[in-house]
Amino acid sequence: MKNEAKVGESSAETILLETKRFTVVRMAEPCTDGSIRQREVAIHPGCVVIVPLVSADEVCLIDVVRIAVGETLVELPAGTLDRVESLADAAARELAEETGYRAGKIARAAEFWMSPGILRERMHVFVAEDLTPGPQALEPGERITNRIVSWEEAVAMCLDGRIQDAKTVAALLLVNRRRQLEQGAAGRP
């Protein structure tokens, strides 16, 4: 299939593959020597990642069966931006669907590109607090179970490799550093 489409901001891109969740395009990239090389890029609508604080010292992680890597990974709840809603609403919805928790408070914490060498996917990190438990609303095929751990254990899991999911490592370590700075500013150890 060779359709020309304006997926990027400034150049025509050839669509190579369109799926329900992402599109793969071929882009022309100008090189420093004046030549042009072709690059294939996966275009994804983006994602929300939620850090659910069950208490001041506990976080809800999830165990997720991931067919792409053939393993069950420890992750934070997250979801694709696949409908028209605010980022905060998407985070609240994904939190409830994947964990059953409803957030009394949800705040934006960070954002980052996932793998910008081949993928245009922006991750939007939110911290959810004042949680109320409830039933999960998993999509068909989702195999997710909650795992409540202490905050210190979650950080340790990032550092020792028990958490291998990049978005989870990045989000937990970013939020951990902010928590450390806030505690220092408040004069707490």
C-alpha positions in Angstrom: 0.0 0.0 0.0 1.6 3.3 -1.1 -0.5 6.3 0.1 1.0 9.7 0.6 -0.1 11.2 3.9 0.9 14.2 6.0 1.5 12.5 9.3 4.4 14.7 10.4 4.6 18.5 10.6 6.6 19.3 7.6 7.1 16.4 5.2 5.1 13.9 3.2 5.4 10.4 4.5 4.6 7.2 2.8 2.3 5.0 4.9 3.7 1.4 4.9 1.3 -0.1 7.4 -1.8 1.0 9.2 -3.1 -0.9 12.3 -5.7 -0.2 14.9 -3.0 0.9 17.4 -0.2 2.5 15.2 1.0 3.4 11.7 4.4 2.8 10.2 5.6 5.4 7.7 8.7 5.9 5.6 10.2 9.4 6.0 12.9 11.2 4.1 15.6 12.4 6.4 18.1 15.0 5.3 21.7 14.1 6.1 24.6 16.4 7.0 26.3 15.6 3.7 23.3 16.8 1.7 22.0 13.4 0.9 18.6 12.0 1.9 18.1 8.7 3.6 14.8 6.8 4.1 13.7 6.0 7.7 10.8 3.9 8.9 9.0 5.3 11.9 6.1 3.9 14.0 3.6 6.6 14.7 1.6 5.9 18.0 -1.1 8.2 19.4 0.6 8.4 22.8 0.0 7.0 26.2 -0.8 7.8 29.8 1.1 6.2 32.6 -0.3 6.3 36.1 1.6 6.1 39.4 -1.2 5.0 41.8 -0.2 5.9 45.4 -2.3 3.5 47.6 -0.8 5.4 50.6 2.0 7.8 51.2 4.4 4.8 51.3 2.7 2.2 48.9 2.2 2.1 45.2 0.0 -0.2 43.1 2.0 -1.9 40.4 0.5 -4.5 38.0 1.7 -7.8 36.6 0.9 -7.8 32.9 1.2 -10.7 30.5 3.0 -9.3 27.5 2.8 -11.4 24.3 5.3 -9.3 22.5 8.1 -10.4 24.9 6.6 -13.7 26.0 6.8 -12.7 29.7 4.7 -11.3 32.5 6.2 -7.9 33.3 5.8 -5.7 36.4 4.5 -2.3 35.2 2.6 0.8 36.2 -1.0 1.0 34.7 -1.0 2.7 31.4 -3.0 3.0 28.3 -3.1 4.3 24.7 -4.7 7.6 23.9 -7.3 6.1 21.6 -10.3 8.3 22.1 -11.2 12.0 22.5 -10.8 12.9 26.2 -8.4 14.9 28.3 -5.1 13.4 29.4 -6.2 13.4 33.0 -9.5 11.7 32.1 -7.6 9.1 30.1 -5.3 8.5 33.1 -8.3 8.2 35.5 -10.1 5.8 33.1 -7.0 3.6 32.5 -6.4 3.4 36.3 -9.9 2.3 36.9 -9.9 -0.2 34.0 -6.6 -1.9 34.9 -6.5 -1.7 38.7 -10.1 -1.1 39.8 -8.9 2.0 41.7 -10.7 5.3 41.3 -8.5 8.4 42.1 -9.8 11.3 44.2 -6.8 13.3 43.0 -4.8 13.0 39.8 -1.9 15.2 38.8 0.4 15.4 35.8 3.9 14.6 36.8 6.1 14.3 33.6 6.2 13.4 29.9 8.8 11.9 27.7 9.3 10.2 24.3 9.4 6.4 24.6 12.0 5.4 21.9 12.4 8.4 19.5 14.9 6.7 17.2 12.1 4.6 15.7 8.9 5.5 17.5 6.8 8.6 17.8 5.1 7.9 21.1 4.7 10.4 23.9 4.2 9.2 27.4 2.2 11.4 29.8 2.8 10.5 33.5 0.2 11.1 36.2 0.3 10.5 40.0 -3.0 9.3 41.4 -3.9 9.7 45.1 -6.8 9.3 47.4 -7.6 5.9 45.8 -10.9 4.0 46.3 -10.8 0.3 45.4 -13.3 -1.2 42.9 -13.6 -3.8 40.2 -11.3 -3.9 37.2 -12.8 -3.5 33.7 -10.2 -5.4 31.6 -10.4 -5.6 27.8 -10.7 -9.0 26.3 -7.2 -10.5 26.2 -5.8 -8.4 29.1 -4.3 -10.4 31.9 -3.5 -8.0 34.7 -3.2 -8.5 38.4 -2.5 -5.8 41.0 0.7 -5.9 43.1 0.8 -3.5 46.1 4.4 -2.8 47.2 6.1 -0.2 49.4 7.5 2.8 47.6 11.1 1.8 48.5 10.5 -1.7 47.1 9.2 -0.3 43.8 12.3 1.9 43.4 14.5 -1.1 44.3 12.8 -3.1 41.7 13.7 -0.5 39.1 17.3 -0.5 40.2 17.8 -4.3 40.4 16.1 -5.2 37.2 12.9 -6.8 38.5 11.0 -4.0 36.7 12.1 -4.1 33.0 9.4 -2.0 31.5 11.0 1.3 30.4 7.9 3.5 31.0 7.6 2.1 34.5 11.3 2.6 35.3 11.3 6.2 34.0 8.0 7.2 35.7 8.9 5.7 39.1 12.4 7.1 39.2 11.1 10.6 38.0 8.4 10.6 40.7 10.8 9.3 43.3 13.2 12.1 42.6 10.4 14.7 42.9 9.3 13.1 46.2 12.9 13.3 47.5 13.1 17.0 46.6 9.7 17.7 48.2 10.7 15.9 51.4 14.0 17.8 51.5 12.2 21.1 51.0 9.8 20.3 53.8 12.8 19.4 56.1 11.8 15.7 56.2 14.4 12.9 56.0 
